[in-house]
């Protein structure tokens, strides 16, 4: 892979996602859609720290996955046991507390089971619309048969009115659930000793930028309506918290700004980084974003100088070393890149599987057959904590191939395709692997699971 912030397309079911598809899309099952999912150890670790106290306050016992979507819009939504967060939400938020507020709101939906009850409301709305439609068609048909245009128009009116009634009820339900999620968010924030100011700031900015300015409304504000009276209720309740004026820690603010700088550099380049961080052009976020932008511009030697200067300011930041590894890979220095990734892994408090796998991926790229066993060990260790890293499986297959283990290589390829959503290819390679494996062995059964998966 060796560009950690690269996006990859994965199939996700967006049928229960008001923020993406809108209420009207709920009327029928939706096909799977491709979202540009971002895998990045630094940003994932930051969001995990944002959500951990919120989830604890909400009493969520089962794991909840946080999925980063590379989209510039301010948006977040819940689907299943996942919270999807657009990178644009992070970029648009000046403080960690603003993102935390949005995540607390979405947690309110998750903890309240709103998406499941919404499906019930959709079913009810469909029934109302269907009955009204059948009745309307019956009246219209009778009018046509009798030669009465008035009856035909009446039938059309019944049909339209029934649909409006169904939609009005559905929207009313959605609004009530949004208010409930707001209240839940403030409860979680107070329980975790955090301010509700960021949630209000986010809604105020959205209202100011998208409603009062007269431009087309942002999707988040469309599906999460924030009229003035709703914001006023939030302000009143949030001010009652003893933590309302508690600011984010400087350390958390720095991490937030570093994540923003990385996202901006990858999506918009050096000029955008300079604009966003113009108040502190020699600060770590600005320098970090500049180093990444230089790397992406295809100047590895200069990028290496810049990231080394960043590391000199904070040598214990694991993600600076991870970026150094990415730059070294671009420069064709795979062995040095592996060493940089190893340093990053040792410093990483989260023990990210992405970084661990990167060590092995760099060793594979280096091409030294004597290091392939070490490459396999690092990649497999990374996959133990992050088994959905489809790119790592491809490098694992390359390492096995270099070792002459064709069966393991084809099984690893099958796993990579499976986790990437390419089921047809996954089954092809699983079947090829089975032909070379002894029936009943763990690897053979692993291939069988892929063949039988739906």
C-alpha positions as CSV (number, residue, x, y, z in Angstrom):
1,X,0.0,0.0,0.0
2,X,2.5,2.3,1.5
3,X,0.5,5.5,1.3
4,X,-1.4,5.2,4.5
5,X,-4.0,7.8,3.8
6,X,-4.9,6.3,0.4
7,X,-8.6,5.8,0.0
8,X,-10.1,2.5,-1.0
9,X,-13.6,1.7,-2.1
10,X,-15.6,-0.6,0.0
11,X,-19.3,-1.6,-0.3
12,X,-21.5,-0.5,2.6
13,X,-25.2,-0.7,3.0
14,X,-26.5,2.9,3.1
15,X,-30.2,2.1,3.2
16,X,-30.6,3.2,6.8
17,X,-28.7,6.4,6.3
18,X,-30.8,9.6,6.3
19,X,-27.7,11.8,6.1
20,X,-26.6,10.2,2.9
21,X,-29.8,9.1,1.1
22,X,-32.5,11.3,2.6
23,X,-35.9,10.1,4.0
24,X,-37.4,9.4,0.5
25,X,-34.7,6.8,-0.1
26,X,-36.0,4.8,2.9
27,X,-39.1,3.8,1.0
28,X,-37.4,0.8,-0.6
29,X,-34.4,-1.4,0.0
30,X,-31.3,0.3,-1.4
31,X,-28.5,-1.4,-3.3
32,X,-25.0,-1.4,-1.9
33,X,-23.1,1.8,-2.6
34,X,-19.3,2.5,-2.7
35,X,-17.9,4.9,-0.2
36,X,-14.3,6.2,-0.3
37,X,-13.2,4.8,3.0
38,X,-10.0,6.2,4.5
39,X,-7.6,4.0,6.6
40,X,-5.2,6.0,8.7
41,X,-3.8,5.0,12.0
42,X,-3.4,8.6,13.3
43,X,-6.9,9.8,12.5
44,X,-8.5,6.5,13.6
45,X,-6.7,6.7,16.9
46,X,-7.8,10.3,17.4
47,X,-11.5,9.5,16.7
48,X,-11.2,6.5,19.0
49,X,-10.1,8.8,21.8
50,X,-13.0,11.1,21.1
51,X,-15.6,8.4,21.2
52,X,-14.3,6.3,24.1
53,X,-15.7,8.4,27.0
54,X,-18.9,9.0,25.0
55,X,-19.5,5.3,24.5
56,X,-18.8,4.7,28.2
57,X,-21.2,7.4,29.2
58,X,-23.9,5.9,26.8
59,X,-23.4,2.5,28.3
60,X,-22.6,0.9,25.0
61,X,-21.2,-2.6,25.7
62,X,-20.8,-4.1,22.2
63,X,-18.0,-2.8,19.9
64,X,-18.8,0.1,17.7
65,X,-16.7,0.7,14.5
66,X,-15.8,4.2,13.5
67,X,-15.5,4.5,9.7
68,X,-13.8,7.5,8.0
69,X,-15.3,8.5,4.7
70,X,-13.1,10.7,2.5
71,X,-15.8,13.4,1.7
72,X,-15.4,17.1,2.2
73,X,-19.0,17.6,3.4
74,X,-19.8,18.0,7.1
75,X,-21.6,14.7,7.7
76,X,-21.8,11.8,10.1
77,X,-24.3,9.0,10.3
78,X,-25.1,5.6,11.9
79,X,-25.6,2.3,10.1
80,X,-25.7,-0.9,12.1
81,X,-23.0,-0.9,14.8
82,X,-21.0,1.7,12.8
83,X,-20.6,5.4,12.9
84,X,-19.5,6.9,9.7
85,X,-17.7,10.2,9.9
86,X,-16.7,12.4,6.8
87,X,-13.2,13.8,6.9
88,X,-14.9,17.1,6.0
89,X,-16.4,17.1,9.5
90,X,-12.9,17.0,11.0
91,X,-11.6,19.7,8.7
92,X,-14.5,22.1,9.3
93,X,-14.2,21.8,13.1
94,X,-11.9,24.2,14.7
95,X,-11.8,22.3,18.0
96,X,-12.0,18.6,19.1
97,X,-15.1,19.4,21.1
98,X,-17.0,20.2,17.9
99,X,-16.3,16.8,16.5
100,X,-17.0,15.2,19.9
101,X,-20.4,16.9,20.0
102,X,-21.3,15.5,16.6
103,X,-20.1,12.0,17.7
104,X,-22.1,12.3,20.9
105,X,-25.2,13.1,18.9
106,X,-24.7,10.1,16.6
107,X,-24.1,7.9,19.6
108,X,-27.5,9.1,20.9
109,X,-29.1,7.6,17.7
110,X,-27.1,4.4,18.1
111,X,-27.9,3.9,21.8
112,X,-31.5,4.8,21.3
113,X,-32.0,2.3,18.5
114,X,-33.4,5.0,16.3
115,X,-32.4,3.5,13.0
116,X,-34.3,0.3,13.8
117,X,-37.4,2.1,14.9
118,X,-37.1,4.3,11.8
119,X,-37.5,1.2,9.7
120,X,-40.8,0.5,11.5
121,X,-41.9,4.0,10.7
122,X,-40.9,3.6,7.1
123,X,-42.9,0.4,6.9
124,X,-45.9,2.2,8.4
125,X,-45.5,5.1,5.9
126,X,-45.3,2.7,3.0
127,X,-48.6,1.1,4.1
128,X,-50.3,4.5,4.4
129,X,-49.0,5.5,1.0
130,X,-49.9,2.1,-0.6
131,X,-53.5,2.2,0.8
132,X,-54.0,5.8,-0.3
133,X,-52.6,4.9,-3.7
134,X,-54.9,1.9,-4.2
135,X,-57.9,3.9,-3.0
136,X,-57.0,6.8,-5.3
137,X,-56.5,4.5,-8.3
138,X,-59.9,2.9,-7.6
139,X,-61.7,6.3,-7.4
140,X,-59.9,7.4,-10.5
141,X,-60.8,4.3,-12.4
142,X,-64.4,4.6,-11.4
143,X,-64.4,8.2,-12.6
144,X,-62.9,7.3,-15.9
145,X,-65.5,4.5,-16.4
146,X,-68.3,6.8,-15.5
147,X,-66.9,9.6,-17.7
148,X,-66.5,11.9,-14.7
149,X,-63.3,14.0,-14.7
150,X,-64.1,15.3,-11.2
151,X,-63.9,11.7,-9.8
152,X,-60.7,11.1,-11.7
153,X,-59.2,14.3,-10.2
154,X,-60.4,13.3,-6.8
155,X,-58.7,9.9,-7.1
156,X,-55.4,11.7,-8.0
157,X,-55.9,14.0,-5.0
158,X,-56.4,11.1,-2.6
159,X,-53.2,9.4,-4.0
160,X,-51.1,12.6,-3.5
161,X,-52.6,13.4,-0.1
162,X,-51.9,9.9,1.2
163,X,-48.3,10.2,0.2
164,X,-48.0,13.6,1.8
165,X,-49.5,12.2,5.0
166,X,-47.1,9.3,5.1
167,X,-44.1,11.6,4.5
168,X,-45.3,14.2,7.0
169,X,-45.5,11.5,9.7
170,X,-42.1,10.1,8.8
171,X,-40.5,13.6,9.0
172,X,-42.2,14.3,12.3
173,X,-40.8,11.1,13.7
174,X,-37.3,12.0,12.4
175,X,-37.5,15.4,14.0
176,X,-38.4,13.9,17.4
177,X,-35.6,11.5,17.2
178,X,-33.1,14.3,16.4
179,X,-34.2,16.2,19.5
180,X,-33.8,13.1,21.5
181,X,-30.3,12.5,20.2
182,X,-29.5,16.1,21.1
183,X,-30.5,15.6,24.6
184,X,-28.7,12.3,24.9
185,X,-25.5,13.9,23.5
186,X,-25.6,16.6,26.2
187,X,-26.1,13.9,28.9
188,X,-23.1,11.9,27.6
189,X,-20.9,15.0,27.4
190,X,-21.7,16.0,31.0
191,X,-21.2,12.4,32.3
192,X,-17.8,12.4,30.6
193,X,-16.9,15.8,32.0
194,X,-17.0,17.6,28.6
195,X,-18.6,20.7,27.2
196,X,-21.6,20.8,25.0
197,X,-20.4,24.0,23.4
198,X,-18.9,22.3,20.4
199,X,-22.2,20.7,19.4
200,X,-23.9,24.1,19.5
201,X,-21.0,25.6,17.5
202,X,-21.4,23.0,14.8
203,X,-25.1,23.5,14.5
204,X,-24.8,27.3,14.5
205,X,-22.1,27.2,11.8
206,X,-24.2,24.9,9.6
207,X,-27.2,27.1,10.0
208,X,-25.3,30.2,9.3
209,X,-23.4,28.8,6.3
210,X,-26.2,26.8,4.7
211,X,-29.6,28.3,5.7
212,X,-29.1,32.0,6.4
213,X,-26.8,32.4,3.4
214,X,-29.4,31.1,1.0
215,X,-27.2,28.4,-0.5
216,X,-28.2,24.8,-1.1
217,X,-28.4,23.2,2.4
218,X,-25.7,20.9,3.6
219,X,-26.8,17.3,3.8
220,X,-26.1,17.1,7.5
221,X,-28.2,20.0,8.3
222,X,-30.9,18.8,5.9
223,X,-31.2,15.4,7.7
224,X,-30.4,16.9,11.1
225,X,-32.6,20.0,11.0
226,X,-31.3,22.7,13.4
227,X,-33.8,25.6,13.4
228,X,-33.2,28.5,15.8
229,X,-35.5,27.1,18.5
230,X,-33.7,23.8,18.5
231,X,-30.4,25.5,18.9
232,X,-31.9,27.7,21.7
233,X,-32.9,24.5,23.6
234,X,-29.4,23.1,23.2
235,X,-27.9,26.3,24.5
236,X,-30.1,26.4,27.5
237,X,-29.4,22.7,28.4
238,X,-25.7,22.9,27.6
239,X,-25.2,26.0,29.8
240,X,-26.6,24.1,32.8
241,X,-23.5,21.8,32.7
242,X,-20.7,22.7,35.0
243,X,-18.3,21.7,32.2
244,X,-19.7,24.2,29.6
245,X,-16.6,26.4,29.7
246,X,-14.0,23.6,30.0
247,X,-11.8,23.8,26.9
248,X,-10.0,21.0,25.1
249,X,-6.6,20.2,26.3
250,X,-3.7,21.7,24.3
251,X,-2.4,18.2,23.6
252,X,-5.8,17.1,22.1
253,X,-6.1,20.4,20.2
254,X,-2.7,19.7,18.6
255,X,-3.6,16.2,17.6
256,X,-6.8,17.5,16.1
257,X,-5.0,20.2,14.1
258,X,-2.4,17.6,12.9
259,X,-5.2,15.4,11.7
260,X,-6.8,18.4,9.9
261,X,-3.5,19.2,8.3
262,X,-3.0,15.7,7.0
263,X,-6.5,15.5,5.5
264,X,-6.2,18.9,3.9
265,X,-2.8,18.1,2.4
266,X,-4.0,14.8,0.9
267,X,-7.2,16.3,-0.5
268,X,-6.4,19.9,-1.3
269,X,-2.6,20.4,-1.4
270,X,-0.1,22.8,0.1
271,X,-2.0,26.0,-0.7
272,X,-5.0,24.9,1.3
273,X,-2.8,23.9,4.2
274,X,-1.2,27.4,4.2
275,X,-4.6,29.1,4.1
276,X,-6.1,27.1,7.0
277,X,-3.0,27.5,9.2
278,X,-1.9,30.9,8.1
279,X,-2.1,32.2,11.7
280,X,0.7,29.9,12.7
281,X,2.7,29.1,9.5
282,X,5.7,27.7,11.5
283,X,3.5,25.6,13.9
284,X,3.6,21.8,13.8
285,X,0.3,21.3,11.9
286,X,1.4,23.7,9.1
287,X,4.8,22.1,8.8
288,X,3.4,18.6,8.9
289,X,0.9,19.4,6.2
290,X,3.6,21.0,4.1
291,X,5.8,17.9,4.4
292,X,2.9,15.7,3.3
293,X,2.1,18.0,0.4
294,X,5.7,17.9,-0.7
295,X,5.7,14.1,-0.5
296,X,2.5,13.9,-2.6
297,X,4.0,16.4,-5.2
298,X,6.6,13.8,-5.9
299,X,9.6,15.4,-4.2
300,X,10.8,12.7,-1.7
301,X,14.2,14.2,-1.0
302,X,12.7,17.6,0.0
303,X,9.8,15.9,1.8
304,X,12.2,13.9,3.8
305,X,14.0,17.0,4.9
306,X,10.7,18.6,5.9
307,X,9.5,15.6,7.9
308,X,12.8,15.2,9.6
309,X,12.4,18.9,10.7
310,X,9.0,18.0,12.1
311,X,10.3,14.9,13.9
312,X,13.0,17.0,15.5
313,X,10.3,19.1,17.1
314,X,8.4,16.1,18.5
315,X,10.5,12.9,18.1
316,X,8.1,10.8,20.1
317,X,5.1,11.3,17.8
318,X,4.6,7.8,16.1
319,X,2.8,9.2,13.1
320,X,5.6,11.5,12.1
321,X,7.8,8.4,11.8
322,X,5.1,6.6,10.0
323,X,4.9,9.4,7.4
324,X,8.7,9.3,7.2
325,X,8.3,5.6,6.2
326,X,5.8,6.5,3.5
327,X,8.2,9.1,2.1
328,X,11.1,6.7,2.2
329,X,9.0,4.1,0.3
330,X,8.4,6.8,-2.4
331,X,12.1,7.3,-2.6
332,X,12.7,3.6,-3.2
333,X,14.4,3.1,0.2
334,X,12.3,0.1,1.4
335,X,14.7,-1.0,4.1
336,X,14.9,2.4,5.6
337,X,11.2,2.7,5.4
338,X,10.8,-0.6,7.3
339,X,13.0,0.9,10.1
340,X,10.9,4.0,10.2
341,X,7.7,2.0,10.5
342,X,9.3,-0.1,13.3
343,X,10.0,3.1,15.2
344,X,6.5,4.3,14.6
345,X,5.1,1.0,15.9
346,X,7.2,1.1,19.0
347,X,6.0,4.6,19.8
348,X,2.4,4.0,18.9
349,X,0.3,3.7,22.1
350,X,-2.6,2.3,20.1
351,X,-0.5,-0.5,18.6
352,X,-2.2,0.0,15.3
353,X,-2.3,-3.0,13.0
354,X,-2.0,-0.7,10.0
355,X,1.5,0.4,11.1
356,X,2.6,-3.1,12.1
357,X,1.6,-4.4,8.7
358,X,3.5,-1.5,7.1
359,X,6.7,-2.9,8.4
360,X,6.1,-6.2,6.6
361,X,4.9,-4.5,3.5
362,X,8.1,-2.5,3.3
363,X,10.2,-5.6,3.7
364,X,8.2,-7.3,0.9
365,X,8.8,-4.3,-1.3
366,X,12.5,-4.5,-0.5
367,X,12.6,-7.9,-2.2
368,X,15.2,-9.5,0.1
369,X,14.0,-13.2,0.2
370,X,15.9,-13.5,3.5
371,X,13.5,-11.1,5.1
372,X,10.2,-12.6,3.8
373,X,9.6,-14.7,7.0
374,X,9.9,-11.5,9.0
375,X,7.6,-9.8,6.6
376,X,5.0,-12.5,7.0
377,X,5.3,-12.2,10.8
378,X,4.8,-8.5,10.8
379,X,1.9,-8.5,8.4
380,X,0.1,-11.4,10.3
381,X,0.6,-9.5,13.6
382,X,-0.9,-6.4,12.0
383,X,-3.9,-8.4,10.7
384,X,-4.5,-9.9,14.2
385,X,-5.6,-6.5,15.4
386,X,-6.9,-5.2,12.0
387,X,-8.2,-8.2,10.0
388,X,-10.0,-6.0,7.5
389,X,-6.8,-4.5,6.0
390,X,-7.3,-5.9,2.5
391,X,-4.1,-4.4,1.2
392,X,-2.0,-6.1,3.8
393,X,-3.3,-9.5,2.5
394,X,-1.9,-8.7,-1.0
395,X,1.5,-8.1,0.5
396,X,1.2,-11.2,2.6
397,X,0.4,-13.2,-0.6
398,X,3.6,-11.7,-2.2
399,X,5.7,-12.7,0.8
400,X,4.3,-16.3,0.7
401,X,4.9,-16.4,-3.1
402,X,8.6,-15.4,-2.5
403,X,8.8,-18.2,0.0
404,X,7.4,-20.7,-2.5
405,X,4.2,-21.4,-0.5
406,X,1.7,-21.2,-3.3
407,X,-1.3,-22.4,-1.3
408,X,-0.8,-19.8,1.4
409,X,-0.3,-17.1,-1.2
410,X,-3.6,-18.0,-2.9
411,X,-5.4,-18.1,0.4
412,X,-4.0,-14.7,1.4
413,X,-5.2,-13.4,-2.0
414,X,-8.6,-14.8,-1.4
415,X,-8.8,-13.1,2.1
416,X,-7.8,-9.8,0.6
417,X,-10.5,-10.0,-2.1
418,X,-13.0,-11.1,0.5
419,X,-12.3,-8.2,2.8
420,X,-12.3,-5.8,-0.1
421,X,-15.8,-6.9,-1.1
422,X,-14.7,-8.7,-4.4
423,X,-16.5,-11.9,-3.6
424,X,-16.2,-13.6,-7.0
425,X,-12.5,-13.2,-7.0
426,X,-12.3,-14.3,-3.4
427,X,-14.0,-17.6,-4.2
428,X,-11.8,-18.2,-7.2
429,X,-8.6,-18.0,-5.2
430,X,-10.1,-19.8,-2.2
431,X,-11.0,-22.7,-4.5
432,X,-7.5,-22.7,-6.0
433,X,-6.0,-22.7,-2.5
434,X,-8.2,-25.7,-1.4
435,X,-6.8,-27.8,-4.3
436,X,-3.3,-27.4,-2.7
437,X,-4.3,-27.8,0.9
438,X,-5.0,-31.0,2.9
439,X,-8.8,-31.3,3.6
440,X,-9.8,-30.5,7.2
441,X,-6.7,-28.4,8.0
442,X,-7.3,-24.9,9.4
443,X,-6.2,-23.3,6.1
444,X,-8.5,-25.5,4.1
445,X,-11.4,-24.7,6.5
446,X,-10.5,-21.0,6.1
447,X,-10.9,-21.3,2.4
448,X,-14.1,-23.2,2.8
449,X,-15.5,-20.3,4.9
450,X,-14.8,-18.0,2.0
451,X,-16.5,-20.3,-0.5
452,X,-19.6,-20.6,1.6
453,X,-19.9,-17.0,2.6
454,X,-22.7,-14.9,1.3
